[in-house]
């Protein structure tokens, strides 16, 4: 059975002053599969090594089964780690590599041999046990490394990008095997990857890191549909979410609209009525987020869709689908690299707490003499932005060419809005009911 893992404001700062991990707090239940997801250099491998005992903890507390573990040596943490580079002994056979942890602790030789055969059968490498690592393919070596970790029956598995050096087809196959093995053993698993598709396929929950700080933790569905900020929204999902600049206008005597430059999106009455806090960000430059599936080519609208006129700039044939890159005269936007202060991050409260407090305080006490209901002129946009693109999925059997003018419908129920710092302001965390 797995162990619970609790990180309480864990930090790692190197003697050079480089801060690799800052104030990360989260909790894993026994048997849970958590994926640490983020770009290269964001601190996810460092965090994993801190749990393993391979990196010292600068600040904060690590608990294994609610017992302090900061100063426990790696050998006493009952964890098994699988590395990206396999880390097999080159002069040993596959069988000897798998059996090594049992031999090191002095287990009976006959019992160890039986355990090796059982694990090899489970991983489909029984016929490879007499070979050395040099005689194995990359996928076979990774299975041997997995076997060496599994045979110990640890309470915690730590996996540091174990599939990143393999080809795409083998990665898909092995991640299914990893999940199957972990479920059978009941071990708690922390899995590090920069591949969001891998994270979405494996994790019970996903913790997204950036610049050493925890951005959001939640189920794959929560991260995809309700990202805490623009960074998470852009990092999770393929194709990437469309992010363009826009400005919200909410006149007291007219409908609420979002200007995308040369075109506007009219908000449905139900949306404007349910989300009155949107008026607080009127006139401000926002990031408008739309998943590709929120857009479709059609001239027949439903009550919650709004039309745009788009020009095809690129057609991307994927085999099972075709992606259309179109321009609507908006300006593309990249998510802010750091989307909120570290002190707003914790494992029990929403990362949006500070942003919500700011919005509410502005509702109670406007920061200027101008009424909140009066639209303000949009701030000037940075000059280096170019005419942007949206990406949407085309229906099977449709043929489009560069330069085609298309009627594109936007499902406003899938709209996401982020402020200039990347905080999600819509859907608002206190107004997530359907409208």
PyMOL commands that set and color helices and strands:
alter all, ss='L'
color gray80, all
select helices_A, chain A and resi 44-52+74-76+94-104+109-123+126-128+133-135+138-150+168-185+196-202+220-225+230-235+269-274+276-281+292-294+342-344+353-364+412-414
alter helices_A, ss='H'
color red, helices_A
select strands_A, chain A and resi 5-13+19-28+33-37+59-64+67-68+79-82+156-160+188-193+205-210+213-218+242-249+257-259+264-266+285-290+295-297+305-317+322-327+390-394+405-411+416-418+424-426
alter strands_A, ss='S'
color yellow, strands_A
deselect
rebuild
show_as cartoon
